């Protein structure tokens, strides 16, 4: 079965499963009202009323429980099974200000446009308190499986996850796209972080301050093994958060990921300039052949003080090559600062060691103005090393976020390439204005 057919099949199964959850609840309150009316009119005795009321309450306790507060979930009467559905829609628009490189040529492919960045549906489940699962499919640009895993948390302070999910690497990568500060993740994270792959991982924590996670991974569902064989990697992450309360967060972390290459013995690093409507990459190593393995190292730090949030990461990729080819080292970093103009703050989730959903102190539609946030990020990605000339890009992004409700956000970003050295577009300094409307549930 081809990967396209598999994705379409999983997408259809997900939609079918979601439709099964839309069974209407019984009108239990209406039943009790009818009994009250019959008793008040003398049509039934008090004894008969109590009998029918008891039967109604017993039947109610055996019914499936449906929750619609901020999410849609179905729970069995005995509490052993729980299903939930979720999703996200992100619509983007971008206007580009092109620039010429050192040879006087404009960067190709930077055309104004729009796209449905993400259109995801997911089903999650929890069984007997210790088993969990998630299936998430992205329909933007065609059905594509994202998360597809089961987990077990029956051990004391230890969880195991098996399937297709994100490797434990990078604070920004692990923070959901629903909650990241800017429309796109930073260039070093996009270029180096391993993201989702098939594997098995374990998670634990100590003293409400330290988390440890690690696993063994193959390729992602979208990669497949095919004729190129499968690459394998080992990834681990540790975080230290001595303070993580509302409006007060200190986070430090480190991660390492070592991966061999498949039978093609190639690896490639590249990225856009933190915009996605255009597919043009200003920095790109192209295929690095005769590569034996790649080791990635990451350092991360973040802090929250009331309305102010600071975050930064440094990532390095060490490429080990064979057959007389020189090894290569590439790296990059970003620094982010954000500030809420309203009385709000950025929430932190200690368990996974990442940032969570902003819940505005006031809501548009209920007399409030929502949460307003301004942010700036400086990022640098260096894909030059010796004779390898992938390019070094320095970039500034400023942004404005309006959280109208807990699940509706509007975003505006302005990206400016400050310096581009080497690569195919040496000297070019294009810019982009981007806007997004997003909703999730």
Secondary structure, 3 states (H helix, E strand, C coil): CCHHHHHHHHHHHHHHHHHHCCCCCCCHHHHHHHHHHHHHCCCCCHHHHHHHHHHHHHHHHCCCEEECCCCEEEECCCCCEEEEEEEEEEEEEEEEECCECCCCCECCCCCCEEEEEEEEEEEEEEECCCEEEEEEEECCCCCEEEEEEEEEEEECCEEEEEEEEECCCCHHHHCCCCCCCCCCCCHHHHHHCCCEEEEEEEEEEECCCEEEEEEEECCCCCCCCHHHCCCCEEEEEEEEEEEEECCEEEEEEEEEEEEECCCCCCECCEECCCCCCCCCCCEECCCECCEEEEEEEEEEEEEEECCEEEEEEEEEEEEEECCCCCCEEEEEEEEEEEEECCCCCCCEECCCCEECCCCCCCCCCCCCCCEEEEEEEEEEEEEEECCEEEEEEEEEEEEEEEECCCCEEEEEEEEEEEEEECCCCCCCCCEEEEEEEEEEC
